[in-house]
Amino acid sequence: MTEWPLDWQGLVDEAVRRRKAEGHTQKSLAALAGVSMPTVNAFEQGEIKLRLEKVFDILGVLGMVVLPSVPGSFAAFIRAAQKRWSDLVEPLPPAHPALQPLGRVSYAYEIGNGEIEQPLGMLRRALQSLPSTSGWSPFWVPTKEAIRPVIRDALIECWIGNPEADRVFGDAAHSDFWQVTGDLKAYLQRGFQEDGSGNLEPGTIFDLTLPVWRTAEVFVQILNLAKALDLDLETKIRFETRYTGLEGRELLSWAAPLRRWPLAASHRSRTKAITLGTATSVAELMNDFGDVVHRTLTPLYDLFDGFDATPQFIEAELAEFQRSSLQFR
């Protein structure tokens, strides 16, 4: 008989190494895995009296195990959305902007733990009627035939980066791909705005303010959708965002050059990617918006030589966001 010994401590050590390499705190890892922070802590202490499915949830987030996805789960939805995007861009030539080759950011959320179901036609109309927060809001619903959202495979899908469409902008920053399901799971992927035509050296910088503004836009979109669907204030929300292509980028005040005060020194990332997550509710987003944004983004900024994204910095950016947002004009 062949023996397959499992080095439990080695497994734990590798999980801790990966968590730190990807910039996760125990809290953010717990949120992404759908477990409690004490569970993550116990696992990292080598505790063996844990439910196996909880351990698998932790290892799955860290890319250490690929499990059969539970149909309808948040993780399965994200994985399927990423695969769909990969299939769409596979025929494109290398370095095509729609491939988002220098880096990208994705946002995913689930409202109501999959327990709320909406007809897709009605949901698409609801998405189209939501207030804009900027000239290029997240989950933008275009009306041009070649890029408008379509209903396929029991979800709503939109690929603004379709190279066969007659598009005004052809760069990675305007190549959005998004999906929304009837049970209120959503996924959006786009290239970095810093890598657009306005930057002479794409792939070299990471803007100081844009993560706050873009994350805030997604949270505002969630709140507007919850309001449009008349959801209960205690409705739970899971949120995940992933940044890739970060290694070697310098943190700069590019989108708002006059707001350079937080940057007293050079801040550069030596990490390729990071996945962030948080669990919240409609009520918490309404009442503690800044706190949710701060706890979500702190590990991202920390990758840039420990840049301290203080609550005061986040609040100042959110105040600017509110003043500039189309929704508040």
C-alpha positions as CSV (number, residue, x, y, z in Angstrom):
1,M,0.0,0.0,0.0
2,T,1.3,3.5,-1.0
3,E,1.5,5.9,1.9
4,W,0.7,9.6,1.4
5,P,1.8,11.4,4.7
6,L,0.5,14.9,5.1
7,D,3.0,17.4,6.6
8,W,0.4,19.4,8.5
9,Q,2.9,22.0,9.9
10,G,4.4,22.3,6.5
11,L,1.0,23.0,5.0
12,V,0.3,25.6,7.7
13,D,3.7,27.3,7.2
14,E,3.1,27.5,3.5
15,A,-0.4,29.0,4.0
16,V,1.0,31.7,6.3
17,R,3.7,32.5,3.8
18,R,1.2,32.9,1.0
19,R,-1.1,35.0,3.1
20,K,1.7,37.4,3.9
21,A,3.0,37.4,0.3
22,E,-0.4,38.4,-1.0
23,G,-0.7,41.1,1.6
24,H,-3.6,39.5,3.5
25,T,-4.2,40.1,7.2
26,Q,-5.9,37.3,9.1
27,K,-9.0,39.5,9.0
28,S,-9.1,39.9,5.3
29,L,-8.3,36.3,4.7
30,A,-11.2,35.3,7.0
31,A,-13.6,37.6,5.1
32,L,-12.6,36.1,1.7
33,A,-12.8,32.5,3.0
34,G,-16.1,33.0,4.8
35,V,-14.8,31.9,8.1
36,S,-14.2,33.7,11.4
37,M,-10.9,35.3,12.2
38,P,-10.4,33.0,15.3
39,T,-10.7,30.1,12.8
40,V,-7.8,31.5,10.7
41,N,-5.8,32.2,13.8
42,A,-6.4,28.7,15.1
43,F,-5.4,27.2,11.8
44,E,-2.2,29.2,11.7
45,Q,-1.4,28.1,15.2
46,G,-1.4,24.5,14.0
47,E,-4.8,23.6,15.6
48,I,-6.0,20.3,14.1
49,K,-9.5,20.2,15.7
50,L,-11.0,22.3,13.0
51,R,-13.8,21.5,10.6
52,L,-12.2,20.3,7.4
53,E,-14.4,22.4,5.1
54,K,-13.2,25.5,7.0
55,V,-9.6,24.6,6.3
56,F,-10.4,24.0,2.7
57,D,-12.1,27.4,2.5
58,I,-8.9,29.0,3.8
59,L,-6.6,27.0,1.5
60,G,-8.8,27.7,-1.5
61,V,-8.5,31.5,-1.1
62,L,-4.7,31.0,-1.0
63,G,-4.6,29.0,-4.1
64,M,-3.4,25.8,-2.4
65,V,-6.3,23.6,-3.2
66,V,-8.8,23.5,-6.1
67,L,-12.1,22.1,-4.9
68,P,-15.2,21.3,-6.8
69,S,-17.1,24.6,-6.6
70,V,-20.5,24.4,-4.9
71,P,-22.9,25.3,-7.7
72,G,-24.2,28.8,-7.1
73,S,-21.5,29.7,-4.6
74,F,-19.7,33.1,-4.6
75,A,-16.3,31.5,-5.3
76,A,-17.8,29.4,-8.2
77,F,-19.3,32.5,-9.7
78,I,-16.0,34.4,-9.6
79,R,-14.1,31.5,-11.1
80,A,-16.6,31.1,-13.9
81,A,-16.6,34.8,-14.7
82,Q,-12.8,34.8,-14.9
83,K,-12.9,31.8,-17.2
84,R,-15.4,33.4,-19.4
85,W,-13.3,36.5,-19.8
86,S,-10.2,34.4,-20.5
87,D,-12.2,32.5,-23.2
88,L,-13.3,35.8,-24.8
89,V,-9.8,37.3,-25.0
90,E,-8.0,34.1,-25.9
91,P,-8.1,34.8,-29.7
92,L,-6.6,38.3,-29.3
93,P,-3.0,38.9,-30.3
94,P,-0.4,39.4,-27.4
95,A,-0.4,42.8,-25.8
96,H,-3.8,43.7,-27.2
97,P,-5.3,46.4,-24.8
98,A,-8.4,44.2,-24.2
99,L,-6.1,41.6,-22.6
100,Q,-5.3,44.2,-19.9
101,P,-1.7,43.0,-20.2
102,L,0.0,45.3,-17.8
103,G,-2.3,44.8,-14.9
104,R,-6.0,44.8,-13.9
105,V,-8.4,45.2,-11.1
106,S,-11.5,43.1,-10.5
107,Y,-14.4,43.8,-8.1
108,A,-16.9,41.1,-7.1
109,Y,-19.8,41.2,-4.6
110,E,-22.7,39.1,-3.5
111,I,-25.8,40.6,-1.9
112,G,-27.9,38.5,0.3
113,N,-25.9,35.2,0.3
114,G,-27.6,34.1,-2.9
115,E,-31.0,34.0,-1.2
116,I,-32.5,36.9,-3.2
117,E,-33.7,36.2,-6.8
118,Q,-34.5,38.8,-9.4
119,P,-35.8,38.4,-13.0
120,L,-32.9,39.2,-15.3
121,G,-34.8,41.5,-17.5
122,M,-36.0,43.6,-14.6
123,L,-32.5,43.5,-13.0
124,R,-30.9,44.8,-16.2
125,R,-33.3,47.7,-16.3
126,A,-32.6,48.4,-12.7
127,L,-28.8,48.5,-13.4
128,Q,-29.4,50.8,-16.3
129,S,-31.4,53.2,-14.2
130,L,-28.9,53.5,-11.3
131,P,-27.3,57.0,-10.8
132,S,-23.9,57.6,-12.4
133,T,-21.0,58.4,-10.1
134,S,-18.6,59.3,-12.8
135,G,-18.2,59.4,-16.6
136,W,-17.3,55.8,-16.5
137,S,-19.2,54.2,-13.6
138,P,-18.7,50.6,-12.6
139,F,-21.1,48.2,-14.2
140,W,-21.8,50.8,-16.8
141,V,-24.8,49.8,-19.1
142,P,-24.0,50.9,-22.6
143,T,-26.8,51.0,-25.3
144,K,-24.7,50.5,-28.4
145,E,-25.7,47.2,-30.0
146,A,-22.2,45.6,-30.1
147,I,-21.4,46.2,-26.4
148,R,-24.7,46.4,-24.7
149,P,-25.4,43.9,-21.9
150,V,-27.0,40.6,-23.0
151,I,-28.7,37.8,-21.2
152,R,-26.9,34.5,-21.6
153,D,-26.5,31.3,-19.5
154,A,-28.8,32.7,-16.8
155,L,-26.9,35.9,-16.2
156,I,-26.4,39.4,-17.6
157,E,-23.1,39.9,-19.4
158,C,-21.3,42.9,-20.8
159,W,-17.9,43.1,-22.6
160,I,-17.1,46.7,-23.4
161,G,-13.6,45.6,-24.5
162,N,-15.0,43.7,-27.5
163,P,-12.4,44.6,-30.2
164,E,-15.0,44.1,-33.0
165,A,-17.2,46.9,-31.6
166,D,-16.8,50.5,-32.8
167,R,-15.5,51.9,-29.5
168,V,-14.5,55.5,-28.7
169,F,-11.7,54.3,-26.3
170,G,-9.6,51.4,-27.2
171,D,-7.2,51.2,-24.2
172,A,-7.1,48.7,-21.3
173,A,-8.8,51.1,-18.9
174,H,-11.9,51.1,-21.1
175,S,-12.1,47.4,-21.7
176,D,-14.6,46.4,-18.9
177,F,-16.0,42.9,-18.6
178,W,-18.8,42.4,-16.2
179,Q,-21.5,39.8,-15.2
180,V,-24.5,40.0,-12.8
181,T,-26.7,37.1,-11.8
182,G,-30.3,37.1,-10.8
183,D,-29.3,36.1,-7.2
184,L,-27.2,39.3,-7.0
185,K,-23.7,38.2,-7.6
186,A,-21.6,40.6,-9.6
187,Y,-18.1,40.6,-11.2
188,L,-16.3,43.5,-12.9
189,Q,-12.8,43.5,-14.4
190,R,-11.0,46.4,-16.0
191,G,-7.5,47.5,-16.8
192,F,-5.8,50.2,-14.8
193,Q,-6.6,53.8,-15.7
194,E,-2.9,54.6,-15.1
195,D,-2.1,52.5,-18.2
196,G,-4.3,54.5,-20.5
197,S,-3.2,56.8,-23.3
198,G,-2.7,59.7,-20.8
199,N,0.4,58.0,-19.3
200,L,3.7,58.1,-21.2
201,E,5.0,55.1,-19.3
202,P,2.2,52.6,-18.8
203,G,2.8,49.9,-16.2
204,T,5.1,52.0,-14.0
205,I,2.8,53.9,-11.6
206,F,-0.1,53.2,-9.3
207,D,-2.3,56.1,-8.5
208,L,-2.7,57.2,-4.9
209,T,-6.4,58.2,-5.0
210,L,-8.0,55.9,-7.6
211,P,-8.4,52.8,-5.4
212,V,-10.4,54.8,-2.9
213,W,-12.6,56.4,-5.6
214,R,-13.2,53.2,-7.6
215,T,-13.9,51.1,-4.5
216,A,-16.3,53.8,-3.3
217,E,-18.1,53.8,-6.6
218,V,-18.7,50.0,-6.4
219,F,-20.0,50.3,-2.8
220,V,-22.3,53.2,-3.9
221,Q,-23.5,51.1,-6.8
222,I,-24.3,48.3,-4.3
223,L,-26.2,50.7,-2.1
224,N,-28.1,52.1,-5.0
225,L,-29.0,48.7,-6.2
226,A,-30.2,47.7,-2.7
227,K,-32.4,50.8,-2.6
228,A,-33.8,50.1,-6.1
229,L,-34.7,46.6,-5.1
230,D,-36.0,47.7,-1.7
231,L,-33.7,45.3,0.2
232,D,-33.7,45.0,4.0
233,L,-31.0,47.1,5.8
234,E,-29.6,44.0,7.4
235,T,-29.0,42.3,4.1
236,K,-25.5,40.8,4.1
237,I,-22.8,41.7,1.5
238,R,-19.6,39.9,0.6
239,F,-17.0,42.0,-1.4
240,E,-13.8,40.9,-3.0
241,T,-11.3,42.9,-5.1
242,R,-8.1,41.7,-6.7
243,Y,-5.2,43.8,-8.1
244,T,-2.6,42.3,-10.4
245,G,0.4,43.7,-12.2
246,L,1.6,45.7,-9.1
247,E,5.2,44.7,-8.9
248,G,7.6,47.6,-9.7
249,R,4.9,50.3,-9.8
250,E,5.4,53.5,-7.8
251,L,2.7,55.1,-5.8
252,L,2.1,58.6,-7.2
253,S,-0.6,61.2,-7.1
254,W,-1.3,60.9,-10.9
255,A,-5.1,61.5,-11.2
256,A,-5.0,64.4,-8.8
257,P,-1.5,65.9,-8.9
258,L,-2.3,68.7,-6.5
259,R,-3.1,66.2,-3.6
260,R,0.5,65.0,-3.0
261,W,0.6,65.7,0.7
262,P,0.5,62.1,1.9
263,L,3.5,61.1,-0.2
264,A,6.7,62.2,1.7
265,A,8.9,59.5,0.1
266,S,9.0,57.0,-2.7
267,H,6.7,54.1,-2.3
268,R,7.1,51.1,-4.6
269,S,5.4,47.7,-4.7
270,R,7.5,44.5,-4.8
271,T,4.4,42.2,-4.8
272,K,2.7,41.2,-8.0
273,A,-0.9,40.8,-6.8
274,I,-3.2,41.1,-3.9
275,T,-6.7,39.9,-3.2
276,L,-8.8,41.9,-0.6
277,G,-12.1,41.1,0.9
278,T,-14.6,42.2,3.5
279,A,-18.0,41.3,4.8
280,T,-20.5,44.0,5.5
281,S,-24.2,44.8,5.3
282,V,-26.4,47.5,3.7
283,A,-26.8,49.2,7.1
284,E,-23.0,49.3,7.7
285,L,-22.3,50.7,4.3
286,M,-24.9,53.4,4.9
287,N,-23.7,54.3,8.4
288,D,-19.9,53.5,8.3
289,F,-19.0,53.9,4.7
290,G,-15.5,55.2,5.4
291,D,-14.7,52.5,7.8
292,V,-15.6,49.8,5.3
293,V,-13.5,51.4,2.6
294,H,-10.6,51.9,5.0
295,R,-10.5,48.3,6.2
296,T,-10.8,47.0,2.7
297,L,-8.0,48.9,1.2
298,T,-5.4,49.2,4.0
299,P,-3.5,45.9,3.0
300,L,-3.3,47.2,-0.6
301,Y,-1.6,50.5,0.3
302,D,0.7,48.6,2.7
303,L,2.3,46.8,-0.2
304,F,3.8,50.1,-1.3
305,D,6.6,50.2,1.2
306,G,4.2,50.3,4.1
307,F,2.3,53.4,3.0
308,D,0.0,54.3,5.8
309,A,-3.5,54.8,4.4
310,T,-4.9,56.4,7.6
311,P,-8.6,56.8,8.2
312,Q,-8.1,60.5,7.8
313,F,-6.6,60.0,4.3
314,I,-9.5,57.8,3.3
315,E,-12.1,60.2,4.6
316,A,-10.4,63.1,2.8
317,E,-10.5,61.2,-0.5
318,L,-14.1,60.2,0.1
319,A,-15.0,63.8,0.7
320,E,-13.4,64.7,-2.6
321,F,-15.2,61.8,-4.3
322,Q,-18.6,63.0,-2.9
323,R,-17.9,66.6,-4.2
324,S,-16.9,65.3,-7.6
325,S,-19.4,62.5,-8.0
326,L,-22.1,63.0,-10.6
327,Q,-24.6,61.5,-8.2
328,F,-24.2,64.3,-5.7
329,R,-24.3,67.2,-8.2
